[in-house]
């Protein structure tokens, strides 16, 4: 198939309208069969709960071209289970795993000419989302739901690519204790727009969010999870019920342990004890791994390995994870789904 005429190596992380997207509707207790459509506009009731009460959630996953030319998805079953966990939190119906993965497969197959070639550093980003629609006024679960998957070819989330960026600790909270921090709901991201704007105005790439109860422990790094490499080569990452459970983070925990024999820990990471970390990074589907050069807190920039070069462990983990995602490194069983 002839690819679209794009400069794949120069893609940013931004929306590009592709040819097809999948849509399905839930009403009276069941989903319809779903279909592919070319129109990227949707029409919903003005009373939809997604508009007034934020009853909506989304996921993000990627399709990659392998060295052998085949295209594969990375761990879509984990995205399905996370969406359904979020659906439980917001009292929305589950999208069955088989339906979720089939929708993703259909979208990739229908948009094959938009899948970036192997070796370009780009990928096809998929955005499944679920939202309450239909006529409604009171605060209650929606009578109907809309599930859709669209895609867009993307480059790195941070414009510098795999190079260290600096973050600042934010005074704002990303999520409340016992709130929706562990759910992938749009409201969490709406609340992050102002802190992100402030960080950018002060010359930083994004925020480090601290725990909302005490403001002493690192929770997340902007729109990604945080990890560190200790001076004795342990892979550590925060443990908190208000952190979004990143599929990339849990993949890295397994890669660090099984591929490199590193000791791994999910535990508290205190903002005033950054000296224990030799390297730090942000990780997620969009960012993959972004090295953190330094964190600004209480008037001081704490620099980890370097502000200009990624640390050695961060580089090894990035190369291995990207190799798995692109098919050049053997993957753990069940991590990859070939699009056929």
Secondary structure, 3 states (H helix, E strand, C coil): CCCCCCCHHHCCCCCCCCCCEEEEEEECCEECCCEEECCCCCCCCCCCHHHHCCCEEECCEEEEECCCCCEEEECHHHHHHHHHHHHHHCCCCCCCHHHHHHHHHHHHHHCHHHCCCCCCCCEEEEEEEEEEECCCCCCCCCCEEEEEEEEEEECCCCCCCCCCEEEEECCCCCCCCCCCCCCCEHHHHHCHHHHHHHHHHCCCCEEEEECCCCCCEEEEECCEEEEEEECCCEEEECCCCCCCCCHHHHHHHHHHHHHHCCEEEECCCEHHHHHHEEEEEEEECCCEEEEEEEEEECCEEEECCCCCCCCHHHHHHHHHHHHHHCCCCCCCCCCEEECC
